[in-house]
Amino acid sequence: MLVRLYDLPDLASVAAALAAADAVVKRPLALDARRILSVVSEHFGDAAPGWVDECHACLLRQPPTCFIATRESAVLGFACYDATARGMFGPVGVIAGERGKGVGRALLLRCLHAMASDGYAYAVIGWVDDPEYYRKAVAAVPIAGSQPGVYRRALGR
């Protein structure tokens, strides 16, 4: 799916949801990588084994192209960009007990705003399971003929 980064909802639109969830979205530090990757592996590794590797790649950059949602020191979710290819958003995941509270939308918007700040005009959201969610959240539109897209180069595909 394609997102116009010059026409995004304001980050203030997710502030109330984050406050209600008692969550904070931030760029992580390199020293937190092992803990973040452990959460990604534990909560998403079986369903999406490539996410650990994509998140790891994003955590190695300076600044990281990954954001995390936390409550105190617990990681609630993560979102990445420029993982598999430049200009792509994802992967993104929120642990099961925290879904439906606006944390995922906050992570999505924080990444897309960072991409816009990095100079991108558009973002591609790859491997979308729920197109309606992205259409509503950020007015994303489908890109015809894009499945599996860049992912066809992965080993074993």
N, C-alpha and C positions, 0 to 999 in steps of 0.2 A: 504494500500500500504506500501511497505517496502523501506526504504532509508538507504543506506550505509553512515554512518556519517564520515567515514574515507576517503571519496572521494567526499567531498562537493565543490561546487564553492566557491572561495574566497569571503569574505565580500566586498572587494574592487570592485567586479563586480557590486554592487548595489549602489555604492557611487554617480555616476553621475546621476542616476535616482532620488535618494533622493535629491540631490542638485537642480535638475531641478524642482522637486515638492516642493522645499523649506521646506522639511520635515526632521525630526530627529527621529531615532529609539532609544529607551532607555528602561531600566528597570524602572518601576514606583516606587514611594514611597508609603508606606501604607496610608499616609494622602491623597493621590489622589484616593483611591479606590472608594469612592462614586461617584466621577465625571466620572471615567472610566466605572463603572457599569451602570451609567445613560445613557452613550453613547451606550453601548452594548445593553441595554434594548430598548432604543428608535429606534436604527437602525436595530437591529437583533432579538429582543425579540419575535415578532409575528411569524417570520419564523422559529426561532430556540430558543425556550424558555429555553432550558437547558444551553445555552451558558452563560447566566448571572451567573448561579450557578457554572459552570465550571471555568469561569473567576474569580469569587469570591474566589473559593478554591485556585487558583493559586496566587492571590494577598495576601492571608493570610500567605503564606510561606515566609521564610527568607533564602536566597533572594527569591523574587517572581519568579515564573516560568511563568511569563507573560512579554511581551514587548509591548510597545505602540509606535505608530507613531504620532508625533505631529507637528503642525505648530504654533509657538508661544505657546499659552496655550490651543489651540484647539486639541482635540483627533481626529485623522483621521482614526485610525485603531488599532487593537490589535491582538496579537497572543499568544497562551499559549502552554505549554507542561506539561506533568505529571498531567493533570486535572482529567480525569476519571480513568486512570490507568498509572502506571509508564511506561516510554518508549514510550508514545503516544504523537504525535504532534496534536494540535488543542484544541479548536476551533480557527479559524482565521477569521477576517472580516475587511474590509475596507469600509468606508461609501461611498455611491453611487457616489457622486461628485468627489471622489479621485481615483476611480478605473481606471486601465489602465495606471497608471503613474509609476509603479514599486514599489509602497509602499508595496503591499502585498508580493511580492517576497523578499523585504528587511526584512520584518517581519518574513517570513518563514525561510530565511537563518540565521537570528540572533538567532532564537529559536533553529534551528538545530545545529548551532555552539555551543550554550550554552549547549545543550544536550551532544555533543561530549566532551566539557570541563568537564561536570559532570561525564564522564566515560562511557557513552553509546557508543556502537559500531554501533547500528542500531536504527532507529526510525520507529514506526508504525504510519501511517497517517490513522485515522479512519474516516469513514463516508464521503467518497470522492464523490463529485458531478461532478468533472471535472478531471478524471484520466490523460488526456493528458497534462494538465497544470503541474501537479506534475512530470510527466515523463520528460517533457522538462526542467523544472526548476531545478530538483535535481535527475534526473535519477531514480525516484521511479518506483517500479515494483508492479504489483498486487499480492495480497495474496489470493489464491483460497479459496473459502468457508468462507470468513471472514465477510460477511454481515449477520446479524447485529453485529456479534462478541460480544465484551464485553458489548455493549449497550443493549443486550437482558436482562440483569439483571435490567435495569431501571424499575421503577414502571410504570405500565400501558402498558408495552410492551407485 
